[in-house]
Amino acid sequence: MTTTQHGTNHAEATIEAIPDLPVVRITRDFEATPEQIVRAHTDPDLFVQWIGPNGMDVRIDRWVTGTGGSYRYCCSRDGEEFWFYGSFHYVGSGRLVQTFTWEGMPEGVSLETMTFEDLGLGRTRMVSTAVVETLEARDGMLASGMEVGINEGYAKLDGLLAAGAL
């Protein structure tokens, strides 16, 4: 599955299922350094400004950045709340490993590894690989509409980067 944002100036996110494996891979290029993109994913004050689809309010319940830390946050819209939580297993230069769980399905834990490749000239390629328990869980994840939140969220991050917020 590949998604694009037609009619915008934003980069394209590629979202794909790895055949015969319970894995989803997301690839996205940014006009930013790897350090800026890592910071966008680990600084709660920045994270709430870009994560998720447009029109969602995001608030942090708990956020301890760094290897061994954890997080919990809520995305809400029109009185409906969606809670997420996880642990930072590794936070380092060029790599972030974390778990991610939607509280609506607490048995569905995803292990995510994000790498941030310096492409030169202030550009970074982020590759996020999420491993889930089963092929059915992977397919449900892909069918959830996640591409909207990913593309709209990263478009907001592009705006923060362009405005010099990172």
C-alpha positions in Angstrom: 0.0 0.0 0.0 1.4 3.3 -1.0 -0.1 6.7 -0.1 0.5 10.1 -1.6 -0.8 13.6 -1.0 -2.0 14.8 -4.3 -2.3 18.5 -4.8 0.2 19.5 -2.0 3.8 20.3 -1.8 4.5 17.8 0.9 6.7 14.8 0.6 5.0 11.4 0.0 4.9 8.7 2.6 5.2 5.2 1.4 3.3 2.7 3.6 3.8 -1.0 2.8 3.0 -4.4 4.1 6.0 -6.7 4.0 4.7 -9.9 2.2 4.2 -12.9 4.4 5.4 -11.0 7.6 3.5 -9.1 10.2 5.4 -6.0 9.4 4.4 -2.5 8.1 7.1 -0.2 6.8 6.7 3.6 6.4 9.3 5.6 4.5 9.2 9.4 4.4 11.8 12.1 3.5 12.1 15.4 5.3 13.8 18.7 4.7 15.5 18.4 8.1 18.5 16.9 9.8 18.2 13.5 11.5 18.6 15.2 14.9 15.6 17.4 14.2 13.4 14.4 13.2 14.4 12.4 16.3 13.6 15.5 18.4 10.2 15.8 16.8 9.5 12.2 17.8 10.8 12.5 21.4 10.1 16.1 22.6 6.5 16.1 24.0 6.1 19.9 23.3 6.8 19.4 19.6 5.1 16.0 19.3 1.7 17.3 20.3 1.9 20.0 17.5 2.2 17.5 14.7 1.1 14.0 15.5 -2.1 12.6 14.0 -4.7 13.8 11.5 -5.9 17.4 11.2 -8.4 18.6 13.7 -7.2 16.3 16.6 -6.3 17.8 19.9 -3.4 16.0 21.5 -2.5 16.1 25.2 0.3 14.3 27.1 -0.5 12.3 30.2 3.0 11.0 30.8 6.2 11.4 28.8 9.7 10.3 29.9 12.1 10.6 27.0 15.2 8.4 26.7 16.1 4.8 26.7 13.9 3.0 29.3 11.4 5.9 29.3 7.7 5.7 28.5 4.8 7.8 27.2 1.0 8.0 27.2 -1.0 10.5 25.2 -4.6 11.2 24.0 -5.8 12.3 20.7 -9.4 13.7 20.8 -11.9 15.3 18.5 -15.6 16.0 19.0 -15.7 14.4 22.5 -14.1 11.2 21.3 -10.8 10.2 22.8 -8.1 7.8 21.6 -5.4 6.9 24.1 -2.0 5.5 23.2 1.0 4.4 25.2 4.4 2.8 24.9 8.0 2.6 26.0 11.1 4.0 24.6 13.5 1.0 24.3 16.3 2.9 22.7 16.7 6.6 21.9 20.0 7.4 20.1 21.5 9.2 17.2 19.9 8.0 14.1 17.7 5.4 15.7 14.6 5.1 17.9 13.0 1.9 19.1 9.7 2.0 20.9 6.6 0.0 21.6 3.2 1.5 20.6 -0.2 0.5 21.8 -3.7 1.8 21.3 -5.6 1.4 24.6 -8.7 0.3 22.6 -6.8 -2.9 21.8 -4.2 -3.3 24.6 -3.2 -6.8 23.4 -2.1 -5.3 20.1 1.5 -4.1 20.8 3.6 -2.9 18.0 7.4 -2.8 18.2 8.6 0.1 16.1 12.1 0.8 14.9 12.7 4.1 13.3 16.0 4.9 11.5 16.9 8.4 10.3 19.3 8.5 7.4 21.2 11.7 6.6 20.7 12.2 2.9 22.9 15.3 2.9 22.0 18.9 2.2 19.7 19.0 5.2 17.5 16.1 4.2 16.6 13.0 6.1 15.0 9.7 5.2 13.0 8.2 8.0 12.1 4.5 7.8 9.8 3.2 10.4 9.3 -0.6 10.7 6.5 -1.8 12.9 6.3 -5.5 13.8 2.9 -6.8 15.1 1.9 -10.3 16.3 0.0 -11.6 13.3 -0.7 -11.0 9.6 -4.3 -10.2 10.6 -3.1 -7.5 13.0 -0.9 -6.1 10.3 -3.8 -6.0 7.8 -6.1 -4.5 10.5 -3.5 -1.8 11.1 -3.4 -1.0 7.4 -7.2 -0.9 7.1 -7.5 1.5 10.1 -7.1 4.6 8.0 -3.6 5.2 9.5 -2.4 6.7 6.3 -4.5 9.8 6.9 -3.0 10.5 10.3 0.5 9.7 9.0 0.3 12.0 6.0 -1.5 14.8 7.7 0.7 14.6 10.7 3.9 14.7 8.8 2.6 17.6 6.7 2.2 19.5 10.0 5.7 18.5 10.9 6.9 19.9 7.6 5.2 23.2 8.5 7.0 23.3 11.9 10.3 22.6 10.2 9.7 25.3 7.6 8.8 27.8 10.3 12.0 27.0 12.2 10.3 25.5 15.2 12.9 22.7 15.5 
